[in-house]
Amino acid sequence: MADEAVIVESEGGTQDFTVAVGTTIEKMTLCKLADPRTASASDGANVFAGIAATEKNSTDNATELGLFTEGTFVLTAAPGAAITAGMAVSLSGANLIKQATEAEMVTGAAFGKALESIASATTGEVKLGFV
């Protein structure tokens, strides 16, 4: 997969989430959340679960995966999605982010704050959990 996150600094450890056996999630993939506390690779405007700290291989029979939920990461803006420094961000596709809408702020889909302006289809630093 392309556009995986790059860690700048992590303030905490990881949190374990349930994952499906037989799926592959590459290390540093942005993951979406499903109930109950289940993660899978993001694929659209999903609710953020975290960033995969290790690789989940389809043949490893693992049912848990540690995700970063805090820290600062370099993330990629979706094509056509310019993000202004200081604004909240949300998921926008496979390993892509966009500036969060007001509705996403209300529903909890916003997951971090842009620490710099990020032009469309480029990368920039985002602090997780700082909305």
N, C-alpha and C positions, 0 to 999 in steps of 0.2 A: 504494500500500500504506500502511497506517496503522502507527503506533507505531515509526517509524524511530528509530534511535539519534541522540542529540545529543552532539556532542563537547564535553568539558570541557577536556581536555588530552591531547596526544599526545606521548609521549616518543621515538618513533622514526618512521620513515617507514612505508611500506607494503611488503607482500610480494606478488609477482605469483602469481596462481593461474590455471589454465586454466578457461575458461568455454565453454559451448556457443554456437555461432553460432545466431542466431535466438531467443535468450532475452533477456528484459528483467530487469535487476536495478537497482532504484532506488538512488540514492546514500544511504548510511547504513543499508542493509538488512543485517540479521544473516544471515550465510551459513553453510551447512553444508558439510562436507568429504566428498568421495568420493575414492577411490583411482583414479588417481594425481594428487595435488595439484590436484583439480578442485573448484570452488566453484559453488554455486547457492543461491538464496534458501531460507532455513530454512522448514520446513513442519511441524515436529513436534519430538519429542525426539531431535534429530539431534546429531552431533558437530560442534562449532563450528570454522569455518575462520577467520572474521574478519568485519569490518564493511566493506562496500563504500565505498571512498574517492571513487569517481566513479560516474556512471550508466553502465550497460551497456544500450544500445539494441538492440532485436531486429533492426534493419536495418543496424547498423554493421559487421557481419562481423568484429568483434573476437573474438579467442580468448584474451585475457588480461585480467585485472582486478586492480587493486591493492586489497588488503584491509588495514585496520588490524588488527594483532594485539597491539598494546600501547597503553596509554593509559587514560584515565578517561572514561567515557561515561554519559549518562543513558539508562537502559533501562527497559522496561515489564514489570512482573510480570504473568503470566497471571492471568486471573480465577480466584479460589480459591487462588492461590499466594502466600501471605504469605512474605516473606523476612526473616530476622533479620540485623541488622548483623553483619559479620564472617564470615558463612557463604559457602561456595562456591555458585556459580550454574551452571546449565546451560540449554540451549535447551528451550523448551516449546511452540513453535509459530511461526507467521509473526511475526517480530520480537518474540517474547515469551520471558521467562525464568522460571525457578522455582528454588527452593533445591535444590541438587544432592543426590542420594541417595548413600549410601555406595557403592553399586554404580557409580554414575557417577563417583565419585572414583577408584575402582579402575580403571575402563576408560578413563579420560582424557577423559570427556565434560564434566567440570567445566572452565570456562574463565576464571573470574574470581571476585572476592570483593566482596560487597556492602559498600559503605562507610557505609551507613546502612540502617535497617530500611525495607522497601518493602512497603506494604500491597497486598493483592490489587487488580489492575487499576490500579495507580498507578505512578509513576515514581520512580527513585532512582539514585544514582551507584554505578557498578560499575567496579572496576579490573580490566582484562583481564590475564590471565596471572599473576595474583597469587593462587594457590590454596594 
